[in-house]
Every structure is written in C-alpha cells, then in structure tokens.
Amino acid sequence: MLIVGGGLVGASLAIALHDSGLDVAQVEAAAGALPPVFDQRNLSFADATVNALTALGVLGKLHAPAPPIRRIHVSRQGDFGRVVLEARDYGRDAFGQVVVARDFGQALEARLAELPRLMRYRPARFLGIEDGDAHGRRVRIVDDTGEHALSARLLVGADGSGSAVRDALGIDARRHDYGQVLFVARLRAARAPDGSAWERFGAHGPTALLPRGDGHFGLVHGVDAADADAVAALDDDGFLERLQQAFGWRAGRFIAVGPRSRYPAIALRATALTAARAVLVGNAAQTLHPIGAQGFNLGLRDALTLAEAIDAHRDDPGSAGVLAEYARRRAEDHARTFAFSDGLARITSDPSSALGPLRSLGLFAIDRAPWLQAMLVGGAMGYRGDVPRLCRAPA
Ligand SMILES: Cc1cc2nc3c(=O)[nH]c(=O)nc-3n(C[C@H](O)[C@H](O)[C@H](O)COP(=O)(O)OP(=O)(O)OC[C@H]3O[C@@H](n4cnc5c(N)ncnc54)[C@H](O)[C@@H]3O)c2cc1C
C-alpha cells in the first residue's frame, strides 16, 4: 500500500502498520531532514494520543520533556463565566501532554528509521492517479530522477489540507475561513508554567497558553484577519503589551516572546472519507480550527483505526471491507470533534454582542454541571466514538 504524505499523521500511520507484514511505501514531498509542518507549534496531546504514541514506541524517543496538563482554565474577556477543570477530579494525573512539533518530528523520524520494511520516497511528490483496475491504484510520482508509476492495493491520502490525493480522487471538500490569523510563539511569563493550560477568549479570537518543558509557555494568539499585518509588524514590546491586554494577569507579567509564526484559521471537511481502493486520513480528511487542540489527536485516531481495519482484513488492505469499516468507525468521532472545535471557534470569536450572555452562560453552565464537564473532558482526552485499541491505557 502507498501512503502519500509523511507529516504527523502519515508518519504515525507508517509506524502503526509496520507489524502488519504488508509492503508499505511512503511518498513525502518535502526535502530536508523533516517536513516543514514539524515547526515550532506546540501540540497538546490528549491522553488517548499519549497512550497510543507510547505503545508505538514514539514518545520514548522524545529528547525534550513533555510536560503534563493537569489543569485547564477557560475564561472570556469581559464576561463573568470561568471554568477550571482539574485532572485529579477525574481520577487522572493529567489531561494530556505538550510537545513541540519539531521535537515530535525528530522522535517520529527516529522511530521510522527503525522500520526496515518501510519504503520511503523523499523528496518525491504525488502527481496524480492513472487508470487502475479492480485490484489496485496506479499512481504517478516525481522525484529528482523523473516521473515514476507505482501500484498499490490501497492508496492513503495523508497529504494535508490541500490534499492532491483528495482532488485526484474527485472528492470535494467544504471549507470554512474563520477570518482569523493565529500567531504562535514561545512566551516567558513572570510565573513559570505549573501544569496549567489557559484558554482565554477575546472579541476577535482566542489566546491560549500551554505549559512547555523549557520554562516557557507555548502561545497561540488569534486576531482578526484584517488586523494580522499590523500585529505582525509590532515589535516585541508592542506584541507583549497586546497579549497582556488580551490575556490578563493570571500567569503574571509577560516578559519575553520568541519569533512569531502565523497560520490562517480554516476548517475543512472532505465530503467522503473513501473511494475505490483509497482513503483519506488526517488533515486531508478533516482540518480543524486549532483552538480545541484536536487536529492531530483526531488524525492519529484515523491512522490507528485504519491500521485496525487492515489488520482485520489481512488478505487485502484495499478491500471494500476495509474501506467500509474505516468510514463507519470514523463517522462519530469526526462529527463530534468537528462540532466541538467549530462550535468553540465560532461562539468564542463572534464579536456580536447578542451572543455575549449566551457565551457566559455556556461557561457558567459547564462550571455547574459535572456531567457536561465529564463529557467535555472525555472528548478533550481523546475518547470519542469508537476508540482505537492503542488509545486505551495499558491494563
Ligand atoms: C498553530 C497550530 C497549532 C496546532 N495545535 C495542535 C494541538 O495542540 N493538538 C493537535 O492535536 N493538533 C494541533 N494542530 C493540528 C495539527 O498540526 C494537524 O492536525 C496535523 O499537522 C495534521 O497532520 P497531517 O499529517 O494530516 O497533515 P500535515 O501535517 O499537513 O502533513 C501533510 C504532509 O504531506 C506532504 N505532502 C503534501 N502534498 C504532497 C504531495 N503532493 N506529495 C507528497 N507529499 C505531500 C507535506 O509535505 C506534509 O509533510 C495545530 C495546528 C496549528 C496550525
């Protein structure tokens, strides 16, 4: 089988399939040691993700510490609602862990290097699909030696939001632009991270702080797209002042900020997850607003579910049985996780004052209703729908 894309989800899938005994090839377009997606963004790994990546032998390869999230604070600028979720109230040590994407990429790479059966084409770009037959797909790729054709019984599109595989399969995607730009940076505050993750919602976007292992916070600051260039042009002092206003003083005074990178806030949903002898996983299937920190967590569950479906139909990884099982098992998690992230992004970013009381009521209600909290926490920890086996805690 052939995986197009060696980003977070494609690399995880290749590792999950290694013991399947199948011949697996991977095509990754990026040159260099790591694809650019392994950048300075901070990834919050849900509990289910931590379990799975540990079982896959990836987390053990991290060089930097991955601090736990023991507490989540959610609040909104100018409103009275506030929620504090404590992991220990749910019998847990932590809701998840924080890993810098670059460190994660290095750990994945170290694990991939241990997989002798995996055939890696990189840098090589997927170009399109040729006429195949009922038994497989024929795919065209290009590398520095020219164009080649590859055959696979199953083609996996793990090539991100702008998926060329999705286009080549003729699968449409519905796209939503939230009209926000997210700035990501390392931030030092007067108070060192203490296991708290903070989400603060402002009129034009969220400001979130995640505890990092290097004494800094991982910052995400969402701004209205129309203001993004002006915010990018601020010097460090101006940016820190803006952050302090947006976030308040809960983590103390903000002292220093590292280089900023920016991302457009978009969401995307493919209209189908499968086509004949082909599936979509990760961002190619569904891209989420980063606010809920769910994107990779969701995509990893795609990869693990696909690996399980293939294991259940070992004779043919691209059979109709695999495709049907994959699509059926992913439906609930996709719908609920999308609704969670999209709802959070919209209700917290809509500047219309009419929503103000409702938003506060939302936080207030969550604070008062343990069942609602438990539902939220279960989802945020990665236990939605039909959970893959490796996501469960070892017995
Ligand atoms: C600011 C920010 C913060 C985030 N924080 C979190 C978080 O806290 N928790 C979380 O779970 N998620 C988070 N996410 C989401 C997470 O980054 C994505 O869900 C994840 O990157 C998706 O992985 P993927 O492998 O599907 O796609 P990608 O990571 O985009 O990888 C796609 C790969 O395909 C390759 N490719 C593309 N086209 C081709 C082609 N034609 N041929 C060959 N290769 C190709 C690319 O080079 C790339 O390596 C965040 C995202 C952002 C932007």
PDBQT file of the ligand as one rigid body, heavy atoms in Angstrom, charges set to zero:
ROOT
HETATM    1  C1  LIG A 401      -0.937  26.619  15.166  1.00  0.00    +0.000 C 
HETATM    2  C2  LIG A 401      -1.408  25.190  15.218  1.00  0.00    +0.000 A 
HETATM    3  C3  LIG A 401      -1.476  24.544  16.442  1.00  0.00    +0.000 A 
HETATM    4  C4  LIG A 401      -1.923  23.223  16.494  1.00  0.00    +0.000 A 
HETATM    5  N1  LIG A 401      -2.008  22.616  17.714  1.00  0.00    +0.000 NA
HETATM    6  C5  LIG A 401      -2.465  21.338  17.780  1.00  0.00    +0.000 A 
HETATM    7  C6  LIG A 401      -2.577  20.675  19.041  1.00  0.00    +0.000 A 
HETATM    8  O1  LIG A 401      -2.278  21.249  20.085  1.00  0.00    +0.000 OA
HETATM    9  N2  LIG A 401      -3.019  19.393  19.075  1.00  0.00    +0.000 N 
HETATM   10  C7  LIG A 401      -3.375  18.738  17.927  1.00  0.00    +0.000 A 
HETATM   11  O2  LIG A 401      -3.782  17.563  18.005  1.00  0.00    +0.000 OA
HETATM   12  N3  LIG A 401      -3.280  19.335  16.715  1.00  0.00    +0.000 NA
HETATM   13  C8  LIG A 401      -2.843  20.612  16.612  1.00  0.00    +0.000 A 
HETATM   14  N4  LIG A 401      -2.738  21.221  15.392  1.00  0.00    +0.000 N 
HETATM   15  C9  LIG A 401      -3.140  20.468  14.178  1.00  0.00    +0.000 C 
HETATM   16  C10 LIG A 401      -2.042  19.569  13.603  1.00  0.00    +0.000 C 
HETATM   17  O3  LIG A 401      -0.899  20.340  13.299  1.00  0.00    +0.000 OA
HETATM   18  C11 LIG A 401      -2.595  18.890  12.351  1.00  0.00    +0.000 C 
HETATM   19  O4  LIG A 401      -3.767  18.210  12.700  1.00  0.00    +0.000 OA
HETATM   20  C12 LIG A 401      -1.590  17.909  11.762  1.00  0.00    +0.000 C 
HETATM   21  O5  LIG A 401      -0.474  18.598  11.273  1.00  0.00    +0.000 OA
HETATM   22  C13 LIG A 401      -2.231  17.100  10.622  1.00  0.00    +0.000 C 
HETATM   23  O6  LIG A 401      -1.304  16.134  10.184  1.00  0.00    +0.000 OA
HETATM   24  P1  LIG A 401      -1.368  15.540   8.700  1.00  0.00    +0.000 P 
HETATM   25  O7  LIG A 401      -0.275  14.531   8.629  1.00  0.00    +0.000 OA
HETATM   26  O8  LIG A 401      -2.750  15.123   8.370  1.00  0.00    +0.000 OA
HETATM   27  O9  LIG A 401      -1.069  16.770   7.728  1.00  0.00    +0.000 OA
HETATM   28  P2  LIG A 401       0.313  17.583   7.659  1.00  0.00    +0.000 P 
HETATM   29  O10 LIG A 401       0.951  17.599   8.990  1.00  0.00    +0.000 OA
HETATM   30  O11 LIG A 401      -0.028  18.864   6.983  1.00  0.00    +0.000 OA
HETATM   31  O12 LIG A 401       1.253  16.712   6.695  1.00  0.00    +0.000 OA
HETATM   32  C14 LIG A 401       0.992  16.562   5.312  1.00  0.00    +0.000 C 
HETATM   33  C15 LIG A 401       2.296  16.109   4.663  1.00  0.00    +0.000 C 
HETATM   34  O13 LIG A 401       2.021  15.788   3.289  1.00  0.00    +0.000 OA
HETATM   35  C16 LIG A 401       3.083  16.266   2.492  1.00  0.00    +0.000 C 
HETATM   36  N5  LIG A 401       2.540  16.480   1.129  1.00  0.00    +0.000 N 
HETATM   37  C17 LIG A 401       1.646  17.419   0.737  1.00  0.00    +0.000 A 
HETATM   38  N6  LIG A 401       1.381  17.289  -0.576  1.00  0.00    +0.000 NA
HETATM   39  C18 LIG A 401       2.128  16.252  -1.021  1.00  0.00    +0.000 A 
HETATM   40  C19 LIG A 401       2.283  15.634  -2.311  1.00  0.00    +0.000 A 
HETATM   41  N7  LIG A 401       1.618  16.057  -3.412  1.00  0.00    +0.000 N 
HETATM   42  N8  LIG A 401       3.144  14.588  -2.419  1.00  0.00    +0.000 NA
HETATM   43  C20 LIG A 401       3.818  14.132  -1.323  1.00  0.00    +0.000 A 
HETATM   44  N9  LIG A 401       3.700  14.682  -0.094  1.00  0.00    +0.000 NA
HETATM   45  C21 LIG A 401       2.865  15.732   0.053  1.00  0.00    +0.000 A 
HETATM   46  C22 LIG A 401       3.526  17.549   3.171  1.00  0.00    +0.000 C 
HETATM   47  O14 LIG A 401       4.858  17.900   2.830  1.00  0.00    +0.000 OA
HETATM   48  C23 LIG A 401       3.375  17.200   4.644  1.00  0.00    +0.000 C 
HETATM   49  O15 LIG A 401       4.572  16.681   5.203  1.00  0.00    +0.000 OA
HETATM   50  C24 LIG A 401      -2.301  22.537  15.299  1.00  0.00    +0.000 A 
HETATM   51  C25 LIG A 401      -2.229  23.206  14.066  1.00  0.00    +0.000 A 
HETATM   52  C26 LIG A 401      -1.780  24.524  14.023  1.00  0.00    +0.000 A 
HETATM   53  C27 LIG A 401      -1.727  25.221  12.672  1.00  0.00    +0.000 C 
ENDROOT
TORSDOF 0
